[in-house]
Amino acid sequence: MASINTNYGAMVAAQSFAATGRELDKVQNRVTTGLKISSAKDNGAVWAIATTQKANSKALDATINNLQRRQSIADVGLAAGETIMSALTELKSLAAAIEAGGTTTAYQADYTAIVAEIAAAVTGATFDGTAALTAPTPGAPLAAANAATAANVQSTIDAWAGALQTVGTTSKSLERQITFNSKLQDALEAGAGNLVDADLAKESARQPEKALFGAPFLLPPPSRRAGDRQNLPTA
């Protein structure tokens, strides 16, 4: 029913303007935040999934940090182990010379100094207050050289070789775990982003489109248009 008091066309136009304004606000929010779903109000189910995945990804930070710390401890142990094995190799040569009868004061002094060097390497191999090495058995050669020294040094070399092999295997395993957890974290973040991130190029292009073409062109009501024609001055 047509009415001069109620302009139905204007009401429809106003509603269209309001809807366009709301849509433009959404587009502006997406461009500003970079998110197409920034709260549960936008899409509760998707927002909940993305939030959970982001929390899981964040929790992996602690796991990765712990693995990296353990790997650092192992790597410090391996560095000290290289010093120990080098010292033991030199010690074996000295022991062989001593065993052959060369028990000179110089040989004995060198032997004692290298034994002390090995002990210092074991004690000094720490990371963040944690000992990186536990000496195997036998972990140290005889304190004083004698005829049985060469065999004792070889036993010590074998023991340290086995211990350092274990440390090396542990370090490699930790490296693989760090790589896996880092990739898992990236995948979780990417998955959450796929759910809630906005396509900025697309949303930016929609801004002028909504601003220019989203709202209808309003015409005055028929009664006004007719009245305007009636009130036009005549020549």
C-alpha positions in Angstrom: 0.0 0.0 0.0 1.4 3.4 -1.0 1.5 6.0 1.7 2.6 9.6 1.9 3.6 9.2 5.6 5.7 6.0 5.2 8.4 5.9 2.6 9.0 2.2 2.1 11.6 2.8 -0.5 13.6 4.9 1.9 13.3 2.3 4.6 14.6 -0.4 2.3 17.4 1.9 1.2 18.4 2.7 4.8 18.5 -1.0 5.6 20.7 -1.6 2.6 23.0 1.2 3.7 23.2 -0.3 7.2 24.0 -3.8 5.7 26.7 -2.3 3.5 28.1 -0.4 6.4 28.4 -3.6 8.5 30.0 -5.4 5.6 32.5 -2.6 5.1 33.3 -2.7 8.8 34.0 -6.4 8.5 36.3 -5.8 5.5 38.1 -3.0 7.3 38.6 -5.2 10.4 40.0 -8.0 8.3 42.5 -5.6 6.6 43.5 -4.1 10.0 43.9 -7.3 11.9 44.9 -9.6 9.0 42.2 -12.1 10.2 39.0 -13.1 8.6 38.0 -14.8 11.9 39.3 -12.7 14.8 36.8 -13.9 17.5 34.3 -16.6 18.3 31.6 -14.2 17.2 32.8 -14.5 13.6 32.7 -18.3 13.4 32.8 -20.1 16.8 33.7 -23.6 15.5 36.6 -22.5 13.3 37.8 -20.0 15.9 37.9 -22.8 18.5 39.9 -25.1 16.3 42.4 -22.4 15.4 42.8 -21.3 19.0 43.5 -24.9 20.1 46.1 -25.5 17.4 47.8 -22.2 18.3 47.9 -23.3 21.9 49.4 -26.7 20.9 52.0 -24.9 18.8 52.9 -22.6 21.7 53.3 -25.5 24.0 55.9 -27.0 21.7 58.2 -24.1 22.6 58.9 -25.6 26.0 59.5 -29.0 24.4 61.9 -27.6 21.8 63.8 -25.6 24.4 64.2 -28.6 26.6 65.5 -30.7 23.7 67.9 -27.9 22.7 69.3 -27.7 26.2 69.8 -31.5 26.3 71.5 -31.4 22.9 73.8 -28.6 24.1 74.8 -30.7 27.1 75.6 -33.6 24.8 77.6 -31.4 22.5 79.7 -30.0 25.3 80.3 -33.6 26.4 81.5 -34.5 22.9 83.8 -31.5 22.7 85.4 -32.5 26.0 85.5 -36.1 24.8 87.7 -35.1 21.8 90.2 -33.6 24.3 90.1 -36.7 26.4 90.6 -39.1 23.5 93.5 -37.0 22.2 95.1 -37.0 25.6 94.6 -40.7 26.0 96.2 -41.4 22.6 99.3 -39.4 23.7 99.2 -41.1 27.1 99.3 -44.5 25.4 102.6 -43.6 23.6 104.1 -42.4 26.9 102.9 -45.6 28.6 104.5 -47.7 25.9 107.8 -45.9 26.3 107.7 -46.2 30.1 106.8 -49.9 29.8 109.8 -50.4 27.5 112.0 -49.2 30.3 112.1 -45.5 29.7 111.0 -44.5 33.2 112.7 -41.2 33.1 111.6 -38.2 35.2 110.5 -36.4 32.0 108.2 -39.3 30.9 106.7 -39.5 34.4 106.1 -35.7 34.5 104.4 -35.8 31.1 102.3 -38.8 32.1 101.1 -37.1 35.3 100.3 -33.9 33.5 98.2 -35.6 30.9 96.3 -37.6 33.6 95.5 -34.3 35.3 94.4 -32.8 32.0 91.9 -35.7 31.5 90.4 -35.2 34.9 90.1 -31.5 34.3 88.3 -32.1 31.0 85.7 -34.3 32.7 85.2 -31.9 35.6 85.0 -28.8 33.3 82.5 -30.4 30.9 79.3 -28.7 32.2 76.4 -26.8 30.7 74.1 -24.6 32.7 75.3 -26.3 35.8 74.8 -29.9 34.5 77.7 -32.3 34.1 78.0 -33.3 30.4 80.1 -36.4 31.0 80.1 -39.3 33.4 83.4 -41.1 33.5 83.2 -44.7 32.5 85.0 -47.6 34.2 87.9 -47.4 34.0 87.5 -43.7 33.3 91.0 -42.6 34.3 94.4 -44.3 33.8 96.6 -45.2 36.6 97.9 -42.2 38.5 101.5 -43.4 38.4 103.1 -45.2 35.4 104.5 -48.7 35.7 104.9 -51.8 33.7 101.1 -52.4 33.5 100.3 -48.8 32.4 100.0 -49.5 28.6 97.3 -52.1 29.1 95.5 -49.9 31.6 95.5 -46.9 29.2 94.1 -49.1 26.4 91.3 -50.2 28.7 90.5 -46.6 29.5 90.5 -45.7 25.8 88.0 -48.5 25.0 85.8 -47.4 27.9 85.8 -43.7 26.8 85.2 -44.7 23.2 82.0 -46.6 24.2 80.8 -43.8 26.4 81.3 -41.1 23.8 79.6 -43.2 21.2 76.5 -43.2 23.4 76.7 -39.4 23.9 77.1 -38.9 20.1 74.0 -41.2 19.4 72.0 -39.2 22.0 73.0 -35.9 20.4 71.9 -37.1 16.9 68.6 -38.4 18.3 68.0 -35.0 20.0 68.7 -33.2 16.8 66.1 -35.3 14.9 63.5 -34.6 17.7 64.2 -30.9 17.5 63.7 -31.0 13.7 60.5 -32.9 14.0 59.0 -30.7 16.7 60.0 -27.6 14.8 58.3 -28.9 11.7 55.2 -29.9 13.7 55.1 -26.4 15.2 55.3 -24.8 11.8 52.5 -27.1 10.5 50.2 -26.3 13.4 50.7 -22.5 13.0 50.2 -22.8 9.2 47.0 -24.8 9.7 45.6 -22.3 12.2 46.5 -19.5 9.8 44.7 -21.2 6.9 41.6 -21.2 9.1 41.6 -17.6 10.3 44.0 -15.5 8.2 42.4 -13.1 5.8 43.4 -12.7 2.1 44.7 -9.2 2.4 44.9 -8.5 -1.3 41.3 -9.7 -1.8 40.0 -7.8 1.2 41.8 -4.6 0.2 40.3 -4.8 -3.2 36.8 -5.1 -1.7 37.1 -1.9 0.3 36.6 0.6 -2.5 34.1 -1.8 -4.1 31.9 -1.8 -1.0 32.3 1.9 -0.5 31.4 2.9 -4.0 28.9 0.2 -5.1 27.6 -1.3 -2.0 24.9 1.2 -1.3 21.9 1.9 -3.6 21.3 5.3 -5.1 18.4 6.9 -3.3 15.6 8.7 -5.1 13.2 10.9 -3.3 9.7 9.5 -2.8 7.2 9.8 -5.6 5.2 12.4 -3.7 8.2 14.6 -3.4 9.2 14.3 -7.0 5.6 15.1 -8.1 5.5 18.1 -5.7 8.8 19.4 -7.0 7.4 19.4 -10.5 4.3 21.2 -9.4 6.3 23.9 -7.7 8.6 24.5 -10.6 8.3 28.2 -11.8 6.7 28.7 -15.1 8.1 30.8 -17.9 
